[in-house]
Amino acid sequence: MKVILLGAMLGNGVSTKSGSPKPYQLNSLEYLVPSQDFIQGDHNIQKCGFTVKSVQMAHDQTLYNKIASLSNESITEVELTLSPDPENMARNIVTDVQAPKS
């Protein structure tokens, strides 16, 4: 799947909001897609430009470093590799990113 890469987030920690410590992980990638109009019944919403989307990615430092090196160069088109999420087989996550082949 080709997308215009914006950036990624990778993190983890321990939340104590609910009283008892709960570990958490954050791992997502942001990309752009062309905006689309929404026309349905009495609704007519016109859009132009791009819309920011987000997809979960594998919690992997090597993958994050690869994305960081690509996104720090410039806004670029990349090829995403999607695989089933081991936590939820009904959902896909990004497991690799490649610069487009020339």
C-alpha positions, 0 to 999 in steps of 0.5 A: 500500500503506497501512502505519503508518510508524515511520521510515527510515534513509539512509546511505552510507560506505566499509567497510574490514573486508575490507581493500580499501575497499568503498562501501556504501549503507543505505536502508530504511523500517520499518513496522508490521503486525498480528501473526499467529498461527503454527499449523502441525503441532505448532507453535502460536504466538499473537501479538497487537499489531503486528510491525515490518517493513522494506522497502528504499527508493530511495537518495534524500535527497528521499524520506528528507526526506519520510519524516522530516517525516511520521514526526517528526509522530507515528506515522501511516498512509501510502501507499507507492508501490512500484517494481521495484528497478533492482538486482534486478527480482524485488524492489520498493522504496519510491519515494514516500510520501504522507500519507493523503487525508482 
